[in-house]
């Protein structure tokens, strides 16, 4: 028996009871390639072999083959699926058809299972990035191809757009069936594009796919995957962050301190609210702190430090401890003597005053 499938579709081509493994493999491979072209995959075997097919949340298929046990075949298919994807479920199990000994070679015991109707391909989203360092204005940019029919076509489209814009070599970074995509801020200060679950709370997914070397992850934005064509995604500036924009105002006369205002749709509104909070907290005059300006909705937490000369330092993080560590790292690298003013949760719309002790 043999079962064929292709990464670009949820269709299945299967046969059992063939006279040889070569005949089974040849039948399903030819049937799959007639619909999908190249890159068809197959699983199968001889005698009492069971084949199970698992499907992930995007419709991508994974196969498992075990002799004598359909449950073992299911376990293998699920294990392969869960290694690379999420929300894996068994969608089909194929049982062997045994040919009795002494049966004349012209007697046909085979059965076939073919897709019903037209075979559809997954609508794919693919991301490409420069293969080496690039100059402005392409620093921090990713190229997202949407609406491609199949992974190879979408990846080629994204890479071609990246190379056309930058003039250099680019590489494919991510390919998935075109479901929700998220922008994840990591504990080392970078933003990455990741696939999100079609339904439900994405935070568990973020925790599962967060890389060990990035010191934590936090979802900070989403990407609209409707439509088609190529979008250039600026990972340094999120168009619609999940949290509001923040700004910091510092007292320039009167009791020293900073006012942080969060949860605004525009930088101007954030700055006006921060100045008002500063004045309402007892300062005689206030000014927007340049180092706490131009927030782009990235890190969920912000740590505020002051150095030995009275200068302020602000650093973002995925949590309070991560923000503190990143700020202290900057102080250590610049050989500054710093002390903490405070840490603000920027995901909570609020106005906060933090006094600076002289």
BELPE-V751965 format. One record per backbone hydrogen bond with DSSP energy under -1.0 kcal/mol. CO is the residue of the C=O (numbers start at 1). NH is the residue of the N-H. If there is no record, write none. Layout:
CO&NH / CO&NH
This chain:
1&45 / 2&15 / 3&43 / 4&13 / 5&41 / 6&9 / 8&122 / 13&4 / 14&113 / 15&2 / 16&111 / 20&24 / 21&25 / 22&26 / 23&27 / 24&28 / 25&29 / 26&30 / 27&31 / 28&32 / 29&33 / 30&34 / 32&36 / 33&37 / 41&5 / 43&3 / 47&49 / 48&68 / 50&66 / 51&94 / 52&64 / 53&91 / 53&92 / 54&62 / 55&89 / 56&59 / 60&56 / 62&54 / 64&52 / 66&50 / 69&73 / 70&74 / 71&75 / 72&76 / 73&77 / 74&78 / 75&79 / 76&80 / 77&81 / 78&82 / 79&83 / 81&85 / 86&57 / 89&55 / 92&53 / 94&51 / 100&103 / 104&107 / 111&16 / 113&14 / 122&150 / 123&178 / 124&148 / 125&176 / 126&145 / 127&173 / 127&174 / 128&143 / 129&171 / 135&138 / 138&141 / 140&235 / 142&233 / 143&128 / 144&231 / 145&126 / 146&229 / 148&124 / 148&150 / 150&154 / 151&155 / 152&156 / 153&157 / 154&158 / 155&159 / 156&160 / 157&161 / 158&162 / 159&163 / 160&164 / 161&165 / 162&166 / 163&167 / 169&131 / 171&129 / 174&127 / 176&125 / 177&179 / 180&196 / 181&223 / 182&194 / 183&220 / 183&221 / 184&192 / 185&218 / 186&189 / 190&186 / 192&184 / 194&182 / 202&206 / 203&207 / 204&208 / 205&209 / 211&214 / 214&187 / 216&187 / 218&185 / 220&242 / 221&183 / 229&146 / 231&144 / 233&142 / 245&264 / 247&261 / 248&289 / 249&259 / 250&287 / 253&284 / 253&285 / 256&356 / 257&251 / 258&354 / 259&249 / 260&352 / 261&247 / 264&245 / 266&270 / 267&271 / 268&272 / 269&273 / 270&274 / 271&275 / 272&276 / 273&277 / 274&278 / 275&279 / 276&280 / 278&283 / 279&282 / 285&252 / 285&253 / 287&250 / 289&292 / 290&293 / 300&346 / 301&317 / 302&344 / 303&315 / 304&341 / 304&342 / 305&313 / 306&339 / 307&310 / 311&307 / 313&305 / 315&303 / 317&301 / 319&323 / 320&324 / 321&325 / 322&326 / 323&327 / 324&328 / 325&329 / 326&330 / 327&331 / 328&332 / 329&333 / 330&334 / 331&336 / 339&306 / 342&304 / 344&302 / 345&348 / 350&262 / 352&260 / 354&258
